[in-house]
Amino acid sequence: MTNNHVVGDNAPTREVTIALADKREVRGRVIGTDPATDIALLKIDIGGLGTLPWGDSDRLQVGEWVLAIGSPFQLSQTVTAGIVSAPGRANVGIADYEDFIQTDAAINPGNSGGALINTRGELIGINTGIFSQSGGYQGIGFAVPSKLARHVVNDLMKYGAVRRGTIGGISVDRLTPQMAEEVGAPNTNGAIVVRMLRNAEAYAAGIRPGDIIVAFNGRPVDDPSQLYRHVADAQVGSTATLRVLRSG
């Protein structure tokens, strides 16, 4: 289920009504929400319900069969089949934090928040959006991978909010072929620092405007969105090592 209502540590818990597969309606509570991924964690005080085991979204292969479950156009418990079209999709414009599984399983309005499962019945994603010029299914759907969803759920359970790392006082941009040529970069991979504050910790550490960040804690950085994901996934309060390209 998705929900844009932010619940902080001191905010009152929001109550919702949840419809189950057996047509029962029960009262539930919103434990927390994460607007960056459009995921909410709910709690209901009822037993005897079936659960889906977590799957490992990092092991997904392009072409692997998946099933999307949801309620498109209020048609509850609809199941559609397709394949994994691509992992790690970003720059889609759906959410602030983007690391989507792309699938051609039919996803329509109302599928958001539904399960994306593999052929072993494991939860490997949560359906979240589509690319469409008509408003309906056009063969391109997106799901939040289970690894990310599990991180969100665990943080919401523990802290009431999702904790993410940030680098303050620094702005980065995508490298164009022209910019890469001007700064002596061999290709357009990386995130170029375009602005930063002199009192930023990154400035004190030696980062300067014009630097191209090509790795974060040993993980390659192909574009600004990938840098953002690496930073967000880093432990709050930790020290990160950046690899930068400067003046060629």
C-alpha positions in Angstrom: 0.0 0.0 0.0 1.3 3.5 -0.8 0.6 6.6 1.3 1.9 10.1 1.1 1.0 11.0 4.7 4.2 11.5 6.7 4.3 10.2 10.2 7.1 11.4 12.4 8.3 10.1 15.8 6.0 12.5 17.6 3.1 12.6 15.1 -0.2 10.9 16.0 -0.7 7.5 14.4 -3.1 7.5 11.5 -5.8 4.9 11.4 -7.0 3.4 8.1 -9.4 0.7 7.0 -7.8 -2.3 5.2 -9.8 -4.7 2.9 -8.4 -8.2 3.0 -8.6 -10.8 0.3 -11.5 -12.6 2.0 -13.5 -9.4 1.8 -13.2 -8.6 5.5 -12.5 -5.0 6.4 -10.3 -4.4 9.5 -8.9 -1.3 11.2 -5.2 -0.7 10.9 -2.6 1.9 11.9 0.0 3.7 9.7 3.3 3.0 11.5 5.3 5.3 9.1 5.6 6.4 5.6 8.5 7.1 3.2 7.6 9.7 0.6 11.0 9.1 -1.2 9.9 5.6 -2.2 6.1 6.1 -1.8 5.9 3.2 0.7 3.9 3.0 3.9 4.1 0.5 6.7 0.8 -0.6 8.2 -0.1 -2.7 11.3 -3.2 -4.7 11.8 -4.0 -6.6 15.0 -5.3 -9.9 13.5 -3.8 -13.3 13.3 -4.0 -16.3 10.9 -3.0 -14.3 7.8 -0.7 -15.7 5.1 2.6 -14.0 4.4 4.9 -13.8 1.5 8.6 -14.6 2.0 11.1 -12.0 1.1 13.0 -12.6 -2.2 16.4 -11.3 -3.1 15.9 -8.7 -5.8 19.7 -8.5 -6.3 19.6 -11.9 -7.9 17.0 -11.0 -10.5 17.9 -11.8 -14.1 16.7 -10.0 -17.2 14.1 -12.2 -18.8 13.1 -13.9 -15.5 9.3 -14.5 -15.2 7.4 -12.4 -12.6 3.8 -11.9 -11.5 2.2 -8.6 -10.6 -0.7 -8.6 -8.2 -3.0 -5.7 -7.5 -6.4 -4.1 -7.9 -6.3 -2.2 -11.3 -9.5 -0.2 -11.9 -10.9 -1.6 -8.6 -10.6 -5.2 -10.0 -9.3 -6.8 -6.8 -6.8 -9.6 -6.7 -5.8 -9.3 -10.4 -2.7 -11.2 -11.4 -0.7 -10.5 -14.6 2.5 -12.1 -15.9 5.6 -10.8 -17.6 9.3 -10.7 -17.4 12.0 -8.6 -15.8 12.9 -6.1 -18.5 15.7 -4.4 -16.6 17.0 -3.9 -13.0 18.3 -0.7 -11.5 16.2 1.8 -13.5 16.6 5.4 -12.4 15.9 8.9 -13.8 12.3 7.8 -14.4 10.8 10.8 -12.6 8.4 8.8 -10.4 10.1 9.2 -7.0 12.9 11.0 -5.2 14.8 7.7 -4.7 14.8 5.6 -7.8 16.2 2.1 -8.2 13.4 0.3 -10.0 12.8 -3.1 -11.4 11.3 -2.6 -14.9 8.8 -5.2 -16.0 6.4 -5.8 -18.9 3.8 -7.5 -16.6 0.7 -5.5 -17.1 0.5 -2.7 -14.4 -2.4 -0.2 -14.5 -3.8 2.5 -12.1 -4.7 0.6 -8.9 -1.7 -1.8 -9.1 0.4 0.6 -7.0 1.4 -1.1 -3.7 0.7 -4.6 -5.0 3.2 -7.4 -4.9 5.7 -8.4 -7.7 6.6 -12.0 -7.1 8.9 -14.5 -8.7 8.0 -18.0 -9.8 9.0 -19.3 -6.3 6.3 -17.1 -4.7 8.8 -14.7 -3.1 8.2 -11.0 -2.9 10.9 -9.4 -5.1 9.2 -6.0 -5.6 6.3 -3.6 -4.9 4.6 -2.2 -7.9 4.8 1.6 -7.9 4.2 3.1 -11.4 4.1 2.9 -15.1 5.4 4.8 -18.2 2.4 5.6 -20.3 1.3 8.3 -22.8 -2.3 7.1 -22.6 -2.6 6.6 -18.8 -2.9 2.8 -19.2 -0.6 -0.1 -19.7 2.0 0.2 -22.5 4.4 -2.6 -21.5 6.6 -0.6 -19.2 6.0 -0.9 -15.4 8.2 -0.2 -12.4 8.5 -1.8 -9.0 10.5 -1.0 -5.9 13.0 -3.9 -5.4 12.5 -6.0 -2.3 16.0 -5.1 -0.9 15.0 -1.5 -0.8 11.5 -2.2 0.4 12.9 -4.3 3.3 15.3 -1.5 4.3 12.4 0.9 4.3 10.2 -1.4 6.4 13.0 -2.1 8.9 13.7 1.6 9.4 10.0 2.5 9.8 9.6 -0.3 12.4 12.7 0.8 14.3 12.7 4.6 13.9 9.3 5.6 12.6 11.1 7.1 9.6 13.7 6.1 7.0 17.2 7.2 7.8 19.4 8.1 4.9 22.8 9.6 4.5 23.3 13.0 2.9 26.2 15.2 1.8 25.3 18.8 2.6 26.4 21.9 0.8 27.2 20.3 -2.5 25.3 20.2 -5.9 26.2 17.8 -8.7 25.0 17.5 -12.3 25.1 15.1 -15.2 28.1 15.2 -17.5 27.4 16.0 -21.1 29.8 15.1 -23.9 30.7 18.8 -24.3 31.4 19.2 -20.5 33.4 16.0 -20.5 35.6 17.4 -23.2 36.0 20.7 -21.5 37.2 19.2 -18.2 39.3 16.5 -19.8 37.2 13.5 -18.8 37.5 10.3 -20.9 33.7 9.7 -20.9 30.5 11.0 -19.4 30.5 8.7 -16.4 30.3 10.4 -13.0 28.7 13.3 -11.3 30.3 16.7 -11.8 30.3 19.1 -8.8 28.7 22.4 -10.0 28.3 24.2 -6.7 29.3 23.9 -3.1 29.5 25.9 0.1 32.9 26.7 1.6 31.7 25.6 5.0 30.6 22.2 3.7 32.4 19.1 5.1 33.1 18.0 1.5 34.9 21.3 0.9 37.0 20.8 4.0 37.8 17.3 2.8 39.2 18.6 -0.5 36.3 18.4 -3.0 36.1 21.4 -5.3 33.7 22.6 -8.0 34.6 21.0 -11.3 35.6 17.7 -9.7 33.9 14.6 -11.2 32.9 12.1 -8.6 33.4 8.6 -10.2 33.2 6.3 -7.2 31.7 6.4 -3.7 33.1 3.9 -1.1 34.6 1.9 -4.0 31.3 1.7 -5.8 31.2 3.2 -9.3 29.2 6.4 -10.0 27.8 6.6 -13.5 25.5 9.6 -13.0 24.1 11.9 -10.2 21.2 9.6 -9.4 23.5 6.7 -8.7 25.6 8.9 -6.5 22.5 10.0 -4.6 21.5 6.3 -4.0 25.0 5.4 -2.8 25.0 8.4 -0.4 21.4 7.7 0.8 22.3 4.0 1.5 25.4 5.0 3.5 25.2 4.7 7.3 24.3 8.0 9.0 27.4 9.6 10.6 29.9 7.4 8.7 32.9 8.7 6.7 32.9 8.1 3.0 35.7 7.8 0.5 35.2 9.5 -2.9 37.3 8.9 -6.0 37.3 12.0 -8.2 38.7 13.1 -11.5 40.2 16.6 -11.6 41.6 18.5 -14.6 41.9 15.2 -16.5 
